[in-house]
């Protein structure tokens, strides 16, 4: 008989806990897959699965960071605009002949700067994160339009394009980046003091302050990380589309938030898991892909996505209501 403290026992215990915690959305994910597979024979082909993974990766970069932001009791609406800013800046720099490693560094620093501005305002004032990041979203989107004059920046550099379209051992490079991001976020949330502090701040900020946690630094970190992930998504998207587009990332923040809330994270803060977020992102991505394969009008897709987000938020509301009654 396996000991619960043995490595295999711990792994089985973690697997059982994961399945129990996410059973509802796992059933929902399976149901979606079955329905789409019945409606579209192309759904389960290798090419389509790889395409879905590549598409989901962009949302997951944002959702992985959004998981930490929501757990800490915040929200970040600026990531979609950071995608656009990073994409057009990367496109311009590549066209001007700047070395690709330097382009990547500049764009990641740009995302970190955007996150720093939002994080600094949120952590040093009582302004709601919704208002601050909504304002940042508008500012950055406007800067993108001014910078490009509303036109698309074409990208012809094959080495840069390969960042979003290439493969490693048959796996799309954007998925490889995603695996690295997921490992980093998992380690932060589950294996570090910083992760414990993120949960503590979201659960009860006042108690976290009294216990000596540096709330400002932790809040700064989650928004900086969110900005960096927005830039990563922007570069990958621009490489995949061969262009930096000022309208890129429009509404991407909603997909990220939907994935995190579908994955079980609380909008009130203090609760959430990266494993649940992965399932939530898969649901959003498979819905988009399946509806396209079934040739359902894009306008109906927007309506359905809005319904999914509303249901997810309502479920979160009911869970919090029950928790408060029990307390």
N, C-alpha and C positions, 0 to 999 in steps of 0.2 A: 504493500500500500504506500502510495506517495505521501511524503511529509509535506504539509502546507508551507513549510519554510524552505523546502528544496527549490532549486531554480525552476524545475518543471512544474512543481506545485504552485509556485508563485505565478508562473505564466498561465496555468490553467485557471487559477483564481482570478487573475486580471481579465482573462478572456470571458469568463462567466459574468464578471461584474460589468464588463463592456456590453455584452449581449443583453443583460438584464436592463441596464440603463438606457439602451438605445433600441430596445425591441420594437417599439411602436414605429419609429421612422425606418427601421430596417424592413419591417413588413410593408410599409408604404413604398419604399424603394423597390422591393421585389415586385409589388403589384404594378408599379409603373413600368418596370422592365417587361413583365409578362404582357401587359396591354399593348405596349408599343411594338413588341416582337410579333404579336398576333396581327397587328395592323400593317406593319412594314417588314417585309422579308429582308431588307437591307440593314436592319438595325443591328443584328448580331454579327455582321461581317467584321473581319479584322480591320479593314480600312476605316470603317465607321467607328469602331471602338477606339482606335488610335486617334481619330479626329475628335471624338468626344473628350478623351483625356487631355488632348492639346488645348481644347477650348475651355475645359474646366480649370486647367492650371492657372489661367489668368485670374479667374475669380477666386481661386483658392489662395493665391498670394495675398490678395486683399482680405479674404475671410480669415486667414490664419492670424493676421495682425488684428483684425476687427474682433476676434475672439478675446484677445487680451484687453483690448480697449473696453469692450462691453463688460467683461469680468471686473475690470477696475471701476465700473460705474460710469463710463463715458460713452461717447459715440463719435464717429468721424465721418462726416459727409463730404470731406474734401478730396478723398482718394480718387474719385473719378476725374476730377480736374487735374490732379497730379499726373494721372496717366497721360492726359493730353499735353501738358507742359513738357513732361519728360520725353514724349514721343517726338514732338516738333524740335526740341532742343537737340536730341540725339540725331535726328534727321539732318538738321542744319550743320552740326559739327562733323558728321560723317561726310556730307557733301563737300565741306570745306577741307577735307583731308586730314582731320585730326585722328590720331591713332585710336583704334577701337577700345583698347584697355583704358585709355584716358577718357574717352567718351562715356564708358560705363561708370567710371569713378565720378566724373562730373555730375552725371544724372543721378546717381545714388546720393551724392552730397546735396544735390538740389532737393531731392525728396526729403532728406533728413532736415534740411533748412526749413522746408514748409511745415514739417511735423514739429520742429522746434518752436516756430512762431505760434502755432496753435497750442502746443503743450505749455508754453510759457504763459500765455494769456489765461488758459484754463486753470493752471496750477497756482497762479498768483492772484487771481481775482475770483469773484463769486459768479461770474458770467456763466450761463449754462453752456456745456459743450456743444449742444445742438446749434445754438446761435453762433458761437465762435466758428465752428467748422462749416456751417452753412455760409457764413460771410466769406471764409477762406475759399470755399468752393466757387463762389461768385467772382471773387477777386482773381483767382488763378485762371478761371475760364476766360474772363475778360482779357487778362494779360496774354493768354494764348492767341486770342483773336487779333489783338493789337500787334503782337509779335509777327504773326503770319499774314496779316491783312485778310484773314478769313480763307486763305488758300492752303491747299495741301502741299507738304514738303515731300517731294519724291526721293526715294532712297534706291540707289543702284549698286551699292557696294555689296558684293556677294558674301564677303566674310561677315559683315554685319547681319545681312539677311539670314545667314546660316544660324545665327543665335536663336531665331524663332522658328526656323523650318528644318533644321538639321536633326540628325539622329545619332545616338550612341548605343551600340549593340542592339539596334532595332527599336530603341525606345526614343520617342521625340525628346529633344533637348529641353523644351519647357517642362516636361514631366520630370526630368532629372533634377532641374532646379527646384521643382516643387517638393520632391522627396527630401532634398537638403533643407528646405524651409520648414517642412513639417517636423523633421527631426529636431531642428533648432527650437521651434516653438514648444514641442513636447518636452524637451529637456528643461527649458526655462520654466514652464508651468508646473512640472511634476518633480523636478530634481534639484531646484535651486531655491535659495532664500528669496530671491527676487520674485519667483512665482508665488510663493506663500504670501508675500507682501501684496501682490496684485489681488489675490483672492481676499485678503484681509481688508484692503481699502474698499473694494466693492461691497463687501459684506457689512462693514460699519466703519466709515472713515474716521469718526471721532475716536472710537476705540483704538483704531490703528495708530492715530496720532498719539494717544496717551500711552501706548505700548512702545513708543520710540521709533516707529517706522517713519522714514523720510518720505512723506506722501508726495511732496512736490517732485522729488527725483523720480519716483516710480511713475507718476503721471507723465512726466516729461519723456521717460523711456518709451512708454506704450505709444505715444503719439509720434515720436521720432521713428520708431520701428514701423508704424503704419505708413508714414511718409516714404520710407525706404522701399517698402513693399509696393506702394503705389508707383514708384519710379521703375522698379523691376517689371511690374506689369506693363507699364508704358513702353519700355524698351522692347519687351518680347512682342507686344502687340504691333508696334511699329515695324519690327523686323518681319513679322508674319504677313503684314499687309503691304510691305514695300513702301511705306509712307508714314510720315508724321501728320496726323490729321487733327485739326483743332476741335473737332466734335468727338474724337475718340474718348471712350470712357464715360460717355453720357449715360447716367443711370447705373453705372457699375457699382456705386456705393450701396444701392438698394439690393442688388443681387448678393453682395457680400453680407449685408445685414440679414437678409432673408436666409442665407445659408447658415449663419451662426445661430439665429433664433430657431430655425428648423432643427438644428443640431442639439437643441436643448439648453442653450445659454439663456440666462435671464437678462431682460432689458433693464432690470432694477440693479444689476451688478451682483458680484459675489459668487456666481455659479456659471459653469460652462466647461466644456472639454473639447480639445482639438479633434478627438476621434468623432464626436458628434458633428462637429463642423464639417468634417470630410464627407459624412453621409449627406448632410444638408446641401453641400455644394454639388454632390453627385445628383441629388434629386433635381436641383435647379438646372444643371447642365443637361441631364437626360430629358427633362421636360422640353427645354429649348430644342434639343436635337430631334426628339421624337415628333414634336409638333411640326418642325420643318419637314421631316421625312413624310409626314402625313399630309403635307401641303395645306396646313391650316393657316388662314390669313394672319399676318403678323399683328394686326390690330387685336385679334382675339387672344393672341399670345400675351400681349401686354395686360389684357384684362385678367387672364388666368394667373399670370405671375402676381398681380396685385391681390387676387383672392388668396393665393398661397401665403403671401406675406401677412395678410390680415388674419388668416386662420392661425398662423404660427404665433403672432403676437397675442391673439385671443387665448390660445392654449397656455402661453406664458403667464397671462393675466390670471387665468383660472388656477394655475399651479401656485402662484404667489398668494392668491386669495385663500386657498386651502392651507398654505403654510402659515399665514398670519392667524387664521382661526385656531390652528393647532397650538400656536404660541400664546 
